[in-house]
Amino acid sequence: MSELWMNQGPPHATRRIVFLAAPGVEILDLVGPLQVFARASEMYGRANTGSPAIYSVEVVTISPRRSLIANCGLRITADRTFREERGRIDTLLVAGGEAIEKNEISPEAVRWLKRISRRIRRVGSVCTGAMLLARAGLLDGRRATTHWNWCQTLIKRAPRAEIDPDPIFVRDGNVYTSAGVTAGMDLALALVEEDHGSRLALQVARNLVLYLRRPGGQSQFSAALSLQLTDRKPLRELEGWVLDNLHKPLTVSLLAQRVAMSPRNFARVFTKEMKTTPAKFVERLRVEAARRRLEESQNSMETIADECGFGNVNSMRNVFQRTLKIAPGQYRRHFRHVKQSPQKR
């Protein structure tokens, strides 16, 4: 059986994807998204014999020598150094890592990046690679993100940028930034989809056992995960109970009773531990549960709103608009189709 995205127009020109890596590069920042582009080109080529490759993927190092050692100790030989770089680049992605985080990149390499970025269709970063974009001035006046643990550092290094700690990735014009580590693969899939459509991107995601798309407005880490970080066992155990009882009116008094605390003390301790109020935390859990149901079930909006404790569809819609910047119906249309089996032509 032929792939669904074959023979959909004239052959595509080969897009040259360059990954910029420095000593101490985070290995998954580099090889994760690199593999997405390589697999997309491989799969397209198998289904479209005779067409040119849709991507060529290369690694360029911003150090004097081609050889560098990744953060895990693996030695990598780049295709060339930045001084040797020639030719047209379609997309350049900066992988994060130790040298960039410590601001140990040479001024010469920073000037080169700033100069060459003017001739590139898309420039982006994976994880802390955003620090190098900031140093080259490429984030000035733009919205951007990075790994949640490095957002405060990026705010200091890019004072003229708007740093958002929540999204998986952000596009602002032709500059793309992504969150920590595996978020680079989310970004790469989004770029493949942007170039060649959702069918090819979906096939690549399935082949690599990934979601095609985590919503760009989705938090980098879930409410449930953040609750697991507390040292207080009663609070950690509260999560499972809340998830099983989302349909109930989860007031502070009810939650406090569950962990055998007074409402006032519970609210104080919870806010201190979680850096958010109990009400906002419950709302996040409800949104996450509703989001999964919208993606995975056939249930009506009314049923989902009731199961997740919103009370009614209008209330659920208001919360979705406020937290995810998208209505529940639009969210379902946008994200649910990628989890369904595509129909044969």
N, C-alpha and C positions, 0 to 999 in steps of 0.2 A: 504494500500500500504506500502511495506517495505521501510526502508530508503536506500538511494543509497550507503551508506558506510558499510552496513552490510555484513557479510559473505565474507570478503576479506582476508581470511587467518586464521592461527591458533589464538587462544585466546592470548591476550596481557597480559603481567605481569602488575600488578598494579604499577603505578608510584606514588611515594609519593611526594606531593607538599607541601612545608612548607613556610608560610608567616611569616616573622619576623616583629614584631610590637613593637613600643616603646610608652611610654606615650605621648599623644598629637598627635597620629597618624592621618594623613589625611584620613578620613573615606573612601573616594572613592579610594584612593590608595590601600586600603586593600580589601574592599568588591567588587569592580568592577572586577578586575582580578580573585579574588577568585570565583566569580559567574561564570565566563567563564569556569574555570576548572570543577566546580561542575556540570554545565549544560551539558558540554561535556560528562562527565561520566554518567550522568542520561540519556541522549539521546542515547548514545551508548548502555547502558544497556537495554533500552526498545527495541532496534532493534536487540540485540544479547543476547537473553535469555540464561542464563546458563554460559555465559562468565564472567570472573572476572572483577571487576570494573577497568576501565583504569586509574583512578586517585583516590587517597585519598588526601583530602585537610585538612590541619591543620594550626592553628595559634600558634606561639611560641612568647613569649614576652621576650624582653631583659631588664627586670626589675626584682627585687626580688620577686614580687608577680604576680600571674596569672591575677589578675584583673587590668585593666587599663582604663583610660578615653580617648576617642578619641577627636579630635579637636572640634567636634560639641557638646561635652558634653555627648555623648552616652557612657555608661559603657560597656566594652567588657571583657568577661572572656576567656582567651586563653586556649588552650589545655594543655599547660605546659610552664614553664619558660625555658630559655636557659640552666640553670644548670640541669634541669630534662631531657633534650633532650637525647634520645637514639635511636639507630637504623639507618638504611640506609635512606638517603634523596636523591631523584632523582634531584629535582629542588628546590632551595631556592631563594625566592624573598623578598627583603627588601622594606617595604612600607615607604614612606617619612612621615615627621611630625616634630612637634616642638622640641622634645628632640634631634633628629638627627640634625636638622638645627642649634640648639644652641650648638651642640657639648657636650651634657650632658650625653652621653652614657659612662658607666664605662669602664675603661681599661680592666677589666676582660672579659666583653662581647665582646670587640673588639678582644682580643686575641683568644677567643672562635671562633668567626666568621672566623678569619684568619686560625685557625687550622682546623676547620671542612670543610672549603671550598675546601681543598685539596682532600676530599673524595666525593665531590658532582659533578654530571655530568654537571649541569648547575647552575650558580649563576647569579642573576640579581637584578635589582632595579626598583622601580617605583618612578618617580618624584625625590624628594630630598633624597630618600633612597640611591642615588649614593654617598652622602656625607659619609655614613657609609662604603660603599665599598672602598672609597678613604682612609678613616682613617685606614682601615685594609690592605691597600697596594694592593688591588685587581685591581685597575685601572692603576697601574704603567705600562708604556709602551703600554697602550691600548688606543683606540679611544672610547669615551663615550659621553653621552649627559645627560641632565636633563631638568627641567623646564627652559624655556628661561630666566626667571627672576632671576634664581639662577646660571646661567652659570659662571658669573664672580667669584662668591664665590667658585664654584667647581674648577675653574682654580687655585685659590690660595691654595685650600686644596689638590689638586692633581696635583702638578707642573710637574710631570713626565708623565702625561696623555695628550692625545690630545682631548680637549673638543670641540665638534661641537654643536652649539646652534640650528641648523636647524632641524635635523631629528626627526621623531616621536619616533623611537627607533633605537638602534645601537647594532649589534652583533660583538664582537671581540673575536674570539676563543669561549670559553665556558662562556664568561661573557657578559651579556645583560643589557643594560641600556635604560630606556625609559623617554620620556618627561613628561610634567605635567599631573597629575590627570588621565583623561580618556585615555591617551596614554597607561596606564597600561593594559587596556582592549585590545588595539591593539596588545601589546606585547603578552598577554596571548593567543589571537587568533592565532598569528604567531607560538607560541610554540605548540598549539594544532595541527596546520597544519603540523608543523615539525614532530610531533609524529605520527599522524594518517591520514594525508592527507587533501587536500583542501575540500573534500566533507563533512566530518564531521565538519570542521571549518566553512564552509559556512552555514551548517544547524544551528550551534550554533549562528552564527552572525545573521541569519534571525530570529531565535527565540528571541534573545535579541534586535532585531531591531538595528543592528549595521552594518557598512560596514565590510566586511571580512578583507579588507586590505587597509589602507591608505599607499601610498608608503613610504618606509623607508627614501627616500631621499626628501620627501616633507617637506616644511617649516612648523614649528609648528603653524604659524599663517599666514593668507593670506595677499597679498598686499592690497586687499580691506579693510580688517579689520584694518591693520595698518594705513590706511588713515583716518579711522573713529576716530583715537585717537587725531588728531589735533584739536586745539581750533578754527581754522580759518574756518568758514563756507564755503567760496568759494572753499577751497581745498577739504573739505568733499564732497561737491556737484559735484566736478569735476569727482569723481569716476564713478558715474552713466553715465555721458556723455561719458567718455572714453570707458566704457564697451559697450555702444551702437554704438561706432564709431571706433572699433578696426581695421576695414578694411581701415581706412584712414591713411595717413602719419602723425602721431601725433608728429609733431615737437614741439620744445620749443615755437616757435613763435605762433603756433596754440593754444597750451594749455594756453599760457599767454593771448592771445586774449580772450579766453573763460572766464577767470576770471578777465578781465579788468585790466591787469597789463602789464608793459613793460617786454619784454623777459628777460632782465638782472635781474630785480628785482624779477620776478617770479622764475627764476632758483635759485637765492640766498635764497629766502624765503622757497621755496619748499625743497631745500637740507637741510636747517637748521631744518625745522619742521620734515621732514621724514627721515633724516639721510641717504638719497640716492638721486641720481640725477633723474630728470624727465625721462630721457631715460631708465635708469635701472628699474624704477618703471613701466613704460609702458610695458617694456619687461616682467616683472613678471606677469602683468595682462594678457598679451597675452599667456604666458605659461599656466597660470591657466585656461584660457578659452579653449585653445587647449586641455589641459589635460581632461577637462570635456567632450569635444566633442569626444575625442578618447575613453573615457570610455562608453559614453552613446549613441552615434550615429553610423549610418552605413555610414556616409559621407566619401568620399575619402580623402586621404592625401592632394591632390591638393586643394579640396574645403575647408578643415579645415585651411590650410596654408593661403588661400586667405581671408577667413572670419575673421581670427584672425590677419591679417595684417603683416604676415611674408613675403609676396611677392611670395615665392616659397617654395617647399618642402625642398630643400637643406638648405635654410636659417633657416627654422623651425627645421630641424635636427641638425644644428650646435648649435642653442640656447638650444635645449633640452639636447644635449650632455654636454654643458657647465654648465647648471643649475641643471639638474636632473640626470646627468651621465647615461643617457639611451636614445636610439634613439626612435623617435615617434612610429615606427612600432613595436619595441620590447615592448614599454610601452603598446600599445594597446593589444598585444598578452598576456602580463603578467597580466594586470589589468582588461580588459574588460570582460573576461569570468566569473568573479565572480558576475557580475551584471546580467548575463543571466540566464534564468531558465534552470536547468540541464535537460538533456534528460533521459528518462526512458531507462533502459536496456532492 
